[in-house]
């Protein structure tokens, strides 16, 4: 009986530990997206324009990763992460409009 209890306890610890690793990974994906957009926003206009194709591809990749990571969050944590992504989306959109309007 004791062995069964220890096995159940160990299984519970493993499950909780895996969830926290997955949550940390998801948090990392969202953090990388936010940091990327902030760095693009802070870059000099000429550098952004010069590397715009790369920036767009990288933005799309990081945005997709961040959106996929949202499924790991629930409740208030999910709402908080959605707001962070939306804020970064808005910043990126401003940069995109400024760069693309000059290139046309």
Secondary structure, DSSP 4 states (H G I P E B T S, - for coil): -HHHHHHHHHHHHHHHHHHHHHHHHHHHHHHHHHHHHHHHHHS-HHHHHHTHHHHHHHHHHHHHHHHHHGGG--HHHHHHHHHHHHHHHHHHHHHHHHHHHHH-
